[in-house]
């Protein structure tokens, strides 16, 4: 942790200077706060989901309907975390389509739109678009939290951050796919395993 304006802040897990709107594959891990077993139990190498685990799976699937530039690959819900691979698919083309639709809306005065710049510096801010891994993870966590708290009437919290790995090549991709698929069979050796 470092000091900023005499306050401690948690360092980001993100790769400094990397554009998380770039097309490619991203391996994401999101953990339940305190690594509590909220999503189910592992029996015979398979997750037996709780209602919270069913919501976590449902929200992951819904995320790919909400974010048109994201494609789903392997994912797994585990007792206290989830792993998934997200593909960002040609965000420049999708961004160009949005710019065209925004221009048409301005011309027809149909709605008020945010400018394409933001933040303290006024530079282009990926978080103002739907093309950023961070925004997708935030949407997923918020949707799960809302549904668990409101539909199940149970308290629920995620760990404050998430882990990501930028998939570098085919060999890396296949290794991560295998890790996700085999995760339930190796649960007791998993670094997130708690009793």
KOLLO-854934 format. One line per field, with one value per residue (C-alpha): residue in three letters; y, z, x. Coordinates in Angstrom, 2 decimals, always signed. Example, Ala and Ser with C-alpha at 12.3 -4.5 7.8 and 13.67 -1.06 7.14 Angstrom:
<recs>
res: [ALA	SER]
v: [-4.50	-1.06]
w: [+7.80	+7.14]
u: [+12.30	+13.67]
</recs>
This chain:
<recs>
res: [UNK	UNK	UNK	UNK	UNK	UNK	UNK	UNK	UNK	UNK	UNK	UNK	UNK	UNK	UNK	UNK	UNK	UNK	UNK	UNK	UNK	UNK	UNK	UNK	UNK	UNK	UNK	UNK	UNK	UNK	UNK	UNK	UNK	UNK	UNK	UNK	UNK	UNK	UNK	UNK	UNK	UNK	UNK	UNK	UNK	UNK	UNK	UNK	UNK	UNK	UNK	UNK	UNK	UNK	UNK	UNK	UNK	UNK	UNK	UNK	UNK	UNK	UNK	UNK	UNK	UNK	UNK	UNK	UNK	UNK	UNK	UNK	UNK	UNK	UNK	UNK	UNK	UNK	UNK	UNK	UNK	UNK	UNK	UNK	UNK	UNK	UNK	UNK	UNK	UNK	UNK	UNK	UNK	UNK	UNK	UNK	UNK	UNK	UNK	UNK	UNK	UNK	UNK	UNK	UNK	UNK	UNK	UNK	UNK	UNK	UNK	UNK	UNK	UNK	UNK	UNK	UNK	UNK	UNK	UNK	UNK	UNK	UNK	UNK	UNK	UNK	UNK	UNK	UNK	UNK	UNK	UNK	UNK	UNK	UNK	UNK	UNK	UNK	UNK	UNK	UNK	UNK	UNK	UNK	UNK	UNK	UNK	UNK	UNK	UNK	UNK	UNK	UNK	UNK	UNK	UNK	UNK	UNK	UNK	UNK	UNK	UNK	UNK	UNK	UNK	UNK	UNK	UNK	UNK	UNK	UNK	UNK	UNK	UNK	UNK	UNK	UNK	UNK	UNK	UNK	UNK	UNK	UNK	UNK	UNK	UNK	UNK	UNK	UNK	UNK	UNK	UNK	UNK	UNK	UNK]
v: [+0.00	+3.51	+6.95	+9.30	+12.66	+11.27	+8.29	+4.69	+3.19	-0.38	-0.87	-2.09	-5.67	-4.47	-4.45	-0.84	+0.88	-1.99	-1.19	-3.57	-2.71	-4.44	-7.51	-10.75	-13.30	-12.51	-15.04	-13.64	-14.86	-13.28	-14.31	-14.15	-11.93	-13.80	-16.81	-17.98	-21.05	-19.39	-21.01	-24.70	-27.73	-30.00	-33.66	-36.26	-33.53	-31.49	-28.40	-28.95	-25.33	-23.38	-20.82	-18.23	-20.45	-20.70	-16.91	-16.55	-18.83	-17.16	-13.67	-14.80	-16.02	-12.82	-10.68	-11.86	-10.73	-7.31	-6.71	-7.18	-7.08	-9.94	-13.63	-16.40	-19.35	-21.81	-20.78	-22.50	-21.52	-22.87	-22.82	-19.45	-18.04	-18.23	-18.46	-17.49	-16.61	-13.52	-12.73	-9.08	-9.18	-6.25	-3.39	-0.78	-1.87	-1.88	+1.53	+2.90	+1.60	+3.35	+6.60	+6.46	+5.81	+8.61	+11.00	+10.03	+10.56	+14.02	+14.91	+13.90	+15.37	+12.08	+12.02	+13.68	+11.77	+11.82	+13.22	+10.63	+12.04	+12.00	+11.69	+14.26	+14.59	+14.70	+11.90	+9.09	+6.97	+3.30	+3.13	+5.38	+2.61	-0.94	-2.30	-2.70	-5.86	-3.85	-2.60	-6.14	-7.51	-4.61	-5.29	-9.02	-8.44	-5.83	-7.99	-11.05	-9.00	-7.37	-10.67	-12.57	-9.77	-9.08	-12.43	-14.60	-11.91	-12.88	-10.69	-11.12	-9.47	-10.06	-9.56	-5.96	-6.64	-9.38	-11.16	-11.08	-12.67	-11.55	-14.73	-14.47	-17.35	-20.62	-22.67	-20.27	-20.41	-24.23	-24.38	-22.01	-23.87	-27.13	-25.45	-24.21	-27.53	-29.58	-27.11	-29.05	-32.32	-30.60	-28.52	-29.55	-28.54	-25.23	-22.05	-20.73	-23.89	-23.25	-25.40]
w: [+0.00	-0.76	+0.49	-1.71	-0.18	+3.26	+2.89	+2.22	-0.98	-2.24	-5.30	-8.43	-9.59	-13.20	-15.47	-15.45	-18.81	-20.43	-22.37	-21.01	-23.93	-26.41	-28.13	-26.76	-24.02	-20.30	-17.45	-14.51	-10.90	-8.51	-4.83	-2.17	+0.77	+3.49	+1.10	+2.58	+0.95	-0.40	-3.83	-2.91	-2.04	-4.15	-4.20	-6.52	-8.49	-9.16	-7.58	-5.80	-6.01	-3.37	-4.50	-4.35	-6.64	-9.11	-9.15	-9.67	-12.72	-14.08	-13.79	-15.57	-18.51	-18.51	-18.64	-22.19	-23.28	-21.75	-23.19	-26.94	-27.37	-24.90	-25.73	-23.16	-23.00	-20.14	-16.67	-13.36	-10.17	-7.12	-3.44	-2.67	-6.03	-9.76	-12.75	-16.32	-19.66	-21.39	-25.01	-26.07	-29.73	-31.97	-29.66	-32.23	-34.65	-31.88	-30.64	-34.20	-34.36	-31.05	-32.27	-35.40	-33.34	-30.93	-33.84	-35.23	-31.81	-31.55	-34.99	-34.04	-30.52	-29.08	-26.00	-24.07	-24.41	-22.36	-24.11	-25.15	-22.66	-18.90	-15.75	-14.23	-17.32	-19.86	-21.77	-23.36	-20.54	-21.26	-18.21	-20.01	-22.57	-22.28	-23.74	-20.59	-18.54	-15.32	-16.19	-17.02	-13.71	-11.82	-13.57	-12.74	-9.09	-8.66	-10.38	-8.23	-5.04	-5.86	-6.71	-3.70	-1.30	-2.80	-4.14	-1.38	+1.32	+2.46	+3.14	+0.56	-0.31	-2.84	-2.14	-3.03	-6.11	-8.70	-10.40	-14.11	-16.47	-20.08	-22.18	-24.26	-26.75	-27.64	-25.20	-22.36	-23.38	-23.37	-19.99	-18.46	-20.04	-18.54	-15.14	-15.16	-16.30	-13.77	-10.88	-9.05	-9.17	-7.53	-5.04	-1.90	-3.51	-4.78	-3.36	-2.57	-0.64	+2.92	+5.36]
u: [+0.00	+1.16	+0.24	-1.78	-2.80	-1.83	-4.20	-3.29	-4.57	-4.50	-2.32	-4.08	-3.57	-3.78	-0.72	+0.45	+0.05	-1.87	-5.04	-7.70	-10.00	-7.65	-8.98	-7.62	-8.25	-8.24	-8.24	-10.23	-10.48	-12.98	-13.12	-15.80	-14.86	-12.96	-12.96	-16.25	-17.80	-20.95	-21.33	-21.47	-19.40	-17.22	-18.27	-16.74	-14.98	-18.14	-19.68	-22.98	-24.21	-26.05	-28.65	-25.82	-23.73	-26.61	-26.91	-23.14	-23.37	-26.51	-24.96	-21.78	-23.87	-25.96	-22.82	-22.14	-25.61	-24.97	-21.47	-21.59	-17.81	-17.23	-17.22	-17.31	-14.94	-14.36	-15.50	-16.11	-17.89	-16.04	-17.14	-15.49	-14.37	-14.89	-12.56	-13.39	-11.87	-13.24	-12.47	-12.62	-13.55	-12.58	-13.56	-12.45	-15.15	-17.76	-16.56	-16.86	-20.44	-21.24	-19.67	-21.86	-25.00	-24.08	-23.60	-27.00	-28.59	-27.00	-28.24	-31.78	-31.53	-32.78	-30.60	-27.80	-24.53	-21.34	-18.27	-15.67	-13.12	-13.10	-11.09	-8.81	-6.63	-9.46	-7.77	-9.72	-11.09	-11.80	-14.07	-16.58	-17.14	-18.45	-15.23	-13.14	-12.50	-12.75	-16.21	-17.37	-16.09	-17.68	-21.01	-20.80	-19.95	-22.69	-25.33	-24.47	-24.45	-27.79	-29.49	-28.16	-29.09	-32.52	-33.74	-32.28	-32.33	-28.84	-25.80	-23.05	-19.72	-16.97	-13.30	-12.51	-10.40	-9.98	-7.11	-6.45	-3.97	-3.58	-3.46	-0.30	-0.45	-2.18	-0.10	-0.97	-4.64	-4.74	-2.97	-5.55	-8.47	-7.17	-6.70	-10.33	-11.81	-9.81	-10.20	-12.97	-11.00	-8.02	-10.01	-8.12	-4.82	-6.23	-4.65	-8.16	-9.11	-10.24	-12.15]
</recs>
